[in-house]
Amino acid sequence: MSKLIPQTPIQRLLHWVKERPNDIYFTQPIGSVSIEYSWTRVLDEVSRMANYLQQYPKGSRIAIVSLNCAHWVMVDLAIQMAGHISIPIYPTASKATIHKIIEHSEAKAVFLGKMFEPDLALGLLPAGLDVLAIYQPYQGQPYWDDLVKQYEPINQVAETQPNDLVSIVYTSGTTGDPKGVMISYRAVGAAMELIKSIIVINQQDRFVSYLPLAHVAERMAVGFGALYYGAHVSFIRSLDTFTEDVRKAAPTIFFGVPRIWTKIKMAIESKLGGPRVLSSLLRTPLLGGWLKRTLLKKLGFRHVRYALCAAAAVNKDVLNWFGLLGLKLNEAYGMTETCGLSHMTKLSDSKIGSVGEVINGCECMLSTEGEVLLRNPALMDGYYKRADLTAEVIDKQGWLHTGDLGEIDEEGYLYITGRVKDIFKTSKGKYIAPLPIEQRFQSALGIEHMNLMGNGFTQPFMVLSVFESDYAQAPKNLIPICEKILEKVNNTLETHEKISHVFISNEPWTIENGLLTPTLKMKRDAIEKFYQQQAERLMHSSNEYILLID
């Protein structure tokens, strides 16, 4: 094999095969059994698949559509080893989105793997595209297990340069079409150095990979992070077996988005008599300590050293709750365009709600409008085929304009206060940032999905979905509670910010109906379009200010 440039993922794989050939890299549960992949086995299968992929011209774009599994990471490595560029696509993406990404990237082939509905999976892909099956066979398509038996290991690993592309990552996008973020080997290496400067990852560490590997945060933190520093990765069988699989994996580093942490909190509170009862129990001497240890053990978090939270804003109540449980959530902040990292809180930090100080080697400042600007060694090479959009977000001084609004305190800690594009203007000409108001309402109500809107209205109004809450069976029961909370929250707001109405919906907000992105962020434009006309009609036809909405 040829000599590689320092710090490429393939070089790290070769390093661990040399140092720890028989140690287990992946554990893949399938049904009632688990398949273990040693570093040697991973290299062997990856190099055989890379040999097969050499039939495509060097630098070909090759897509991956699959839920997380060991084969996802092995495919990614095989694509690199053959000198190609991976195009990760969310397995929950719509047929239209998959077609757009494959067409825009000019992908030569696609690896199709573990899916929620495997019988429908082939129908999501464009006709005439080479399809390669992983994790499970797909009728009539070349299958990983067969190909690695037919092909010998690659004779020579494709040579790569720092500015060569590893991947084009299409952002999920809360508005508009996805953009292809070009990530180079230089950027990946820089991102791994940034991770090393804030988190100690060692060969005894254990990850659980369940958040989409198509998202840059999971891919950098778990996909590449475990590879670079020799940690072990377990995968889950399904969402139904999530807690059982996490307990079995016993992670030492666990990464979750705010929605995951919120759902864990709500599930435990629901089982133990509600938030007030549980909070009281946790604060009880002796009993509280036993309960904390028991809950962490049942969740599979007993050995967790780092609990990370990123990808969206998290409510302070969630952070405080896990702190009371004895599990400090370390908030991290970054963009797909910076390989997902620029800020992170330390274990010793006590500033709840901050995403921490800028990581050594990165720079951060605020524009005159309060927008967060970043300079980062892991910066993207730009948007694929969109030099115009690249010029809009990266200025001549190299600052990335994130689109996030923020505040930096006197000690350099960053607080994210919303998105520039989320700000709307009422008919009175007043501007409103929805996120801080939503968080106040969430803190008081304990319901995750709510969206403040009101562009062109005299006052803002709130829509909340109770579909996944304790009020799903009887939304009317929430009306008197909302009345009290609305009064309480409005008393803290400026006149132009005061909420005129609250609409309670039992409609689920999901990826499938287009109201959430694949990373579980609200698609504000879609939610506004879904509810606005009906909300406006109800405002004019009713004297009530807390209303049920279909």
Steps between C-alpha positions, in 0.01 A plus 500: 500500500617850421617749758216730604500859611486536882166485677278362226229260617661217302834562668331478839338170403838359395651623826248314716529184294873506568466586871187305596415257219261278695329760718133566424422821310126447430222307669199459272188351664265319262197342662611293797866480398786748468769496232840628608742658254866514596727767356650231274163385371392856428816569299465173309139562396559870429802430278311234302208736440744777405641266235150457358441877503811563290288430192372858536715798392701648787309773682159352421219599731343197669191534720412321825135460601469303822423510868805476723677165490856370485475476122426876476844584639670223300342630179626849581853363547483289183395804298799693636741211447396482134553875453135600478272748680211392721155657483313414821120524473255474788308170490189698595536739204211517255525350154513851353789603728697182424457557127607865530817413693599214270436713192681806637802301620506290180542187711618195306364247748315470829544266795156407632493356851295473815166678453180549699296358209737279298223378267455856373867601497587422138205710387661808654797490261529633144479245220827403331720568803742230616364368832720308745334327796643512851381366836226300327449368143280687253361292216713508187766735644868417568534424872791597727550151646523347153729767359755477782525127430549553128763777514852499640623786722598809305863504386556872550301749701408808298733790574334805648601860559384725786272700272337195341139449599399229745130568473226732384250532785160637407350706779152400612384859468218658703422709191566444131684220323799323657845643423802277442774583753840397363718347774869436432753271666656816641173594669448152647854495641450846649167396653663200667768726649227730633320205660825384660552843654172489696415130553732221604402197289695182564504135400280402794219733396169372367258683271145418394422613146131570442467861380519518119854454369388715208517791747845649540487507882446124538748425226775714650440419867424129467588390147840667471558567872497131593714416197765761570536420869438126501168484685231233471166564325173314560190544289133459593249257354207740490341789685283247684809333648690826554521493880582129511773541237651802678506311831680210334752730329574688827632813323763722656428782254141564394386756244139615483304780337269707724193302395657174620591646840154658531323173417711310755411757767129494416486118494658467845281772650189336357587164657584647841199719568586819312778762515421634849490157662823388333680825582401461865617137508837585343561763768415265787809395704604136454198419282606761245848353463365148457242620246760687295726194479204278413374729223844543344547123503160436339574759231839343429681818606676368812844514334451820295791746536385746236133562420486727199208709375507682167330569164222726640409718796433315825279629778675596825253285695629191320860589583413562866299178524783279377738689726275409794513139380879515515561514125641830375406572140782667311357728234686526171450737210609506141376480144509239227720756328759472783480121535261552788726656761616841623382523863447260787446526873744336740410264783600777741277766338198615698341743253174327415376592152838591354662290227836584654809685392641483151731200462871576483591544134159640404382860503158647574353848488160664463400722210341837568162325459592235759566218252757241608806502271759220505848437367596137529780272373234237419312738269333356191638555152167652400163387369520254212422672168382810688782754509234770533365359826853440628581868448188595695603311814882528498623857473834621366655488848412131531215546748214252471166673549309233693150645487478454879440785741707504814638682800853475644549579867800670660675163547461402136212253541262483204121484535289420193181707501340400169535503123522813289241357260265408786448863598167628372334841486149573627260731318606767751853485360648335810755218467470185712751219561288191577749266670537675840121531532446136402753389760315689775177329401672159480651543845159560652303244298739212437384445141770475239341607173392861485547773244449874543390673180326817394664655195265780393265453799444766765634266773683167496317175571613154610423161348589191699467130420393269783519182289795355693402642839284383789220722365468320165186312607328804648639829359214695663654432839792720401287812448483619865870425545587701189292791626712527814829455317405751231429764764825421680714509184333812360579686823870453420478623139510839333165626372572415137614147600189404698331184367142560385385138457615145568386229260512139623545245222496120511673479164840327531802698388713246318759457230242312292247784485769758432472695826838382634838467332684164503691635803168568680512879472177689438441612143348832594388596150319168458334524843389856430355399164325201660324697774484868411175521301302292749647690794406832343145376435459384861629832633222684317221251580562444872532715808722239669876537501591136575362292214517145365610478139494205258 
